[in-house]
Amino acid sequence: MKNDLLHAIYYWLRNFYWTIIRRDLQKGKSLLLASDEITQEEKNLLDKVSLDINRKDTMYAPGRAVAYLSVGLSAIRCINKALENLSHNLTVKSILDFPGGSGRVLRFLRVKFPEADITASELDLNALEFCKNSFNVNIFPSKIPLSDVVNPNRYDLIWCGSLFTHIDEKEAIELLKFFYDHLTDEGVCVFSTHGTLSIEWLEDVNKNPYGIPDDYQKKVLSEYYAKGYGYTDYVNEPGYGISAVTRQRLNEMAKSVGDWNEIVFLEHGWDNHQDVYAFSRQKAK
Ligand SMILES: C[S@@+](CC[C@H](N)C(=O)[O-])C[C@H]1O[C@@H](n2cnc3c(N)ncnc32)[C@H](O)[C@@H]1O
């Protein structure tokens, strides 16, 4: 009897919580639709975008729906710039979102490219399954090391938001190679890194932008200044942490994996935070 009552209260509280989350996303969407900050084309995308949210989405915080949706729209803006800057007209028929997370950007790719064959990959299998069911995309699991990933396909557009930002230089070079190998000859790969703005934040003693201890911040900064790529693990998370890279070092790394060109560089172009690069085997305009 007592257990039944506790269960009923638990389910009521859980439903109440998710009603609030759904309202938060609806309200965020309405606020953005009414704002002057985004274009009519972006409002059209927002109008169609799915507001399905994964209960375990680590990128979404209750009350932060405007920020969550704005980050997705900002990614589309970066991708548009990359496509505009190619010397040829690219019809995007296939897309890889790597890592897709729980679909913060993927949901916008789905409505921006309704005809495209979209694939998401992730280490987090719960997030991957959520994306498959919510956004009608193909999925394949990622692996560590990347060389263990079995996927023979190539894509016209590869989007990688916020993964280079968390890995060391050796892994970043492997990731660039993976993208080079999975990009079509005409295709474009668009990805984000931490650059000069992140370095400014890390140097500011009044800020702790990435939640890491001071000596960890200093490690990133000293390696960044010494060799162009700085990295530290998060506390107790070997192999995953915070990185920052100069444009020069990033280009050297990209050139070391294949014959492709920087098409676009947008300094803190993704959501006024991360730098964005686009690379293609083709030339820029
Ligand atoms: C900061 S989140 C970004 C997720 C998504 N791109 C977004 O913007 O919402 C980083 C994601 O990278 C995933 N990840 C970390 N290492 C990975 C790897 N080697 N292969 C694929 N995904 C990885 C994590 O599981 C996490 O979901």
The ligand as an SDF file (V2000), in Angstrom:
LIG
                    3D

 27 29  0  0  0  0  0  0  0  0999 V2000
   30.2030   18.2090  -25.8690 C   0  0  0  0  0  0  0  0  0  0  0  0
   29.3080   16.8670  -26.4690 S   0  0  0  0  0  0  0  0  0  0  0  0
   28.7530   17.4920  -28.0330 C   0  0  0  0  0  0  0  0  0  0  0  0
   27.5990   16.7130  -28.6000 C   0  0  0  0  0  0  0  0  0  0  0  0
   26.9610   17.3330  -29.8470 C   0  0  0  0  0  0  0  0  0  0  0  0
   27.8960   17.4560  -30.9270 N   0  0  0  0  0  0  0  0  0  0  0  0
   26.3460   18.6700  -29.5010 C   0  0  0  0  0  0  0  0  0  0  0  0
   26.8650   19.7010  -29.9350 O   0  0  0  0  0  0  0  0  0  0  0  0
   25.3500   18.6770  -28.7770 O   0  0  0  0  0  0  0  0  0  0  0  0
   30.5770   15.7510  -26.8920 C   0  0  0  0  0  0  0  0  0  0  0  0
   30.0600   14.3750  -27.2630 C   0  0  0  0  0  0  0  0  0  0  0  0
   31.1380   13.6380  -27.8340 O   0  0  0  0  0  0  0  0  0  0  0  0
   30.9190   12.2650  -27.5490 C   0  0  0  0  0  0  0  0  0  0  0  0
   32.2210   11.5840  -27.7680 N   0  0  0  0  0  0  0  0  0  0  0  0
   33.3440   11.6630  -27.0240 C   0  0  0  0  0  0  0  0  0  0  0  0
   34.3410   10.9470  -27.5850 N   0  0  0  0  0  0  0  0  0  0  0  0
   33.8350   10.4370  -28.7380 C   0  0  0  0  0  0  0  0  0  0  0  0
   34.3600    9.6110  -29.7670 C   0  0  0  0  0  0  0  0  0  0  0  0
   35.6230    9.1590  -29.7300 N   0  0  0  0  0  0  0  0  0  0  0  0
   33.5400    9.2530  -30.7860 N   0  0  0  0  0  0  0  0  0  0  0  0
   32.2710    9.7200  -30.8350 C   0  0  0  0  0  0  0  0  0  0  0  0
   31.7160   10.4910  -29.8840 N   0  0  0  0  0  0  0  0  0  0  0  0
   32.4870   10.8470  -28.8520 C   0  0  0  0  0  0  0  0  0  0  0  0
   30.4060   12.2760  -26.1320 C   0  0  0  0  0  0  0  0  0  0  0  0
   29.6930   11.0910  -25.8580 O   0  0  0  0  0  0  0  0  0  0  0  0
   29.5120   13.5320  -26.1390 C   0  0  0  0  0  0  0  0  0  0  0  0
   28.1880   13.2040  -26.4320 O   0  0  0  0  0  0  0  0  0  0  0  0
  1  2  1  0
  2  3  1  0
  2 10  1  0
  3  4  1  0
  4  5  1  0
  5  6  1  0
  5  7  1  0
  7  8  2  0
  7  9  1  0
 10 11  1  0
 11 12  1  0
 11 26  1  0
 12 13  1  0
 13 14  1  0
 13 24  1  0
 14 15  1  0
 14 23  1  0
 15 16  2  0
 16 17  1  0
 17 18  1  0
 17 23  2  0
 18 19  1  0
 18 20  2  0
 20 21  1  0
 21 22  2  0
 22 23  1  0
 24 25  1  0
 24 26  1  0
 26 27  1  0
M  CHG  2   2   1   9  -1
M  END
$$$$
